[in-house]
Amino acid sequence: HISKLINGEVLLTLETANRLEVVLGVSAQSWCSLEAVYRDKLLKKEEEREIEENQTKKISVMQEIEVAERMPYQRMAEKGWILDTTENARKIVYLRKYFEVVELGFLKDTLLPKIVGRELSEKDQYDCELLAWMQKAKMVARNVKVRNINVRKLEKKIPYIKEVLERKFEDVKPILVELLNECGVVLLFLPSISEKLPQEVTFRDGKKIIMLWDGNM
């Protein structure tokens, strides 16, 4: 019991204080005063921790609301990519599910890096329209049977790809898709969400590369 008392695991009761007075000669009142000071400090520390956590949560929520407001949510809903709603709280929940993140603030670090086909400045790095388009491509690509990335095999196929592309594109499209799949590249033609976006972006997703073309072009 003394060990638990020293480690703050149990309260110092008046009965225990009286026993300590008998054994150690320090008055029970002194022990009770020390206990009161200790518990008061613990309470203040807990209150400070709760305040800090609440502030962090508020900042996090505000950031998520800001991201949700910048998203082309209505256009995503019109395309059937996400459930339609006008409530910010619901938007945040649906966007988290769509982008597969616990917080929308993670989007910048999970999708945008290593994009080929577009130079991104610091100002443009949080392009929500591009993020939405890329995420849809990731989900579609999961249903495509594709081998792991094989750069050497792809390099060897380049001369043949160039030769194929000299023909009418619609005729060679199935051939090109299959050829790239064998090298670990998924070629997708997916209508983009904005005319401002590039015609094509390429990015890596796990063990495959996704080459995304605007299906409207």
N, C-alpha and C positions, 0 to 999 in steps of 0.2 A: 504494500500500500504506500509506503514511504517513497519507493522507487517511482511509482505512478504519479505521486504527488509532486516530486521533484521535476518530472518530465511534463507536468501540466496536463496529465491525462485524466485527473480527477479533481474535483473541487475540494478546497480546504474548508471543512465544516467546523462549527463551533466546538463540537465534541473532539475533533482531531486537534484543534488549537489548544484546548484545555490539556489534552494528553501531552502535547509537545511542551507546554509550559511546565508540567510536572517533570518531564525527562530532561529538558534542556535549560530550564530556568528562564526562558524568554516568555513574557506575558502573552496570554491568549489574545489580548487586544492588539498587540503588535503583529502577531501572525495574521489575524483577520484583516488588519490594515494593509499588510503586504499583499494578501490575496486580492483585496479590492483593487489595489493599484495595478496588479498584474492583469486581472480580468478587464479592467478599464482600458489598458493598453491593447489587449487582444481585440476588444470590441472596436477601438479606433482603427486598428490595422485592417480589420475585416471591412469596415466601412470605406476606408481608402481604396481597398482592393475592388470593392463593388463599384465605386465611383469610376475607377480607371477602366474596369471592364465595360461599364455602361457607355462611357465615352468612346471606347474602341468600337463597340457595337453600333453606336449612333453614326460614327464616321464611316464604318463599313456599309451600313444601310444607305446612307446618303450617297456613297460612291456607287452602289448598285442601282439606286434610283436614277442617278445621272447617266449611267451606262444604258439602262433600260430606255430612258428618254431619247438617247442618241441612236438607238437601234431603229432600223426601218421596219418597225413591228407590224404596222398595218399592211405593208406590202408583203411581208413574210406570211401573214395570216391569209391574205388574198390568194397567195400561191399554194396554200395548204401546208406550209412548212411548220406552222405552229398554231396553237389554239388561239382564237380571237378573244380579246378582252380589253377593257378600257381601264381596269384597276391596276395601279402600279404594283401592288403586292402580288397580284396574280401574274402580271407580266414578268416580274423577277423570278417567280417560281417556274414559269414555263420556259423562260430563257435559260435558266440554270439547267433544266432538263434537256433543252435543245442542244446547248453547247457542252453538256456533260461536265459541269463544274459545280463545286459547292458554293463558290462565290464568283460573281461576274467580273470581279477585279482580276481574276486569273487569266482572262482571255488574252490579254496582251502578251503574256509569256508562253501560252500554249499553242497558239495558231499562227500568229504573224511572223515569227522569225523564219529565216531561210526560204523566203518566197522568191522564186525566179520569175522574171518577166515584168518586173516593175521595181523602180527605184523608190524606196520609201524614205522620206525625210522624217525628222523627229516629229514634225507637225502632223504627218500623215500616218504615223504608225498605229494609230488607234482607229483605223477605218472600219467602222461597224458594218457597213454594207459589204465590204470584202470578206469580213469574218463570217457573216451570215451565209454568203455564197460558198465559201470554202467548207464550212461545216456541213452544209447540205451535200456537197461533193463527197466528203468523208463518209457520210452515211450511205450514200448511193454506192460508193466504191466497195463497201463491205459485202455487197451481194455479187461482186464480180470475182470470178475465179482467176487468180493471178499468181504467178510464181514470185519468189523473193527477188529482190533487185539483183541483176547481174549486169554490171556496167560493161564488162569485157564483151559479153554477148551482144549487148546493145551497140557497142562501137563497131563490131563486125557487121551488124545489120544496116548500118547507116547508108552505105552505097546502094543497097537494095531499096531502102526507104526512099531515098532521093529518086530512084528510078520509078518507083510506084507512084510518087507524088506528081510525076509528069503527066499521068493519066487523069481522067475526070475523077474528081474527088469522091463523088457519091458512089462510083463504081468500085473504088479501091478502099473505101472506108472500112468495111468488114475485115479486109485483109490487114490493113494497118492496125486496127484494134487488136486483132489476134496476135500479130507479130510483136506488138509492144507488150502485150500481156505476158508473153513468153519471157520477156526481159525484166519483168517486174514493174512495168509502167501501165497504169490504168488511164486510158484516154476517154474522157467524158465530155459530152456535149450537153451542157445544162444551161438553160436560160438564166442570165444574171438578173439581179434585182435592181440594177441602175445602169443607165447609159454612160455614167461617168467611169464605170469600172473598165479595166483593160479587157481586151478581147480574149486574152489567154493568160493564165497564171499556172505555175508549176510548183509543187511543194511535196515534201516527203511526209508520209504518214506511216510510221512503223517500218515494216519491211517492204513497203512499196512506194512508188512515186505516183502522184496524181497529176496528170496533165489536164487541166480544166479549160475547156473552150466555151465561149458564150454561145448557147444554142440558138440565140436570136439572130446571129450573124449569118 
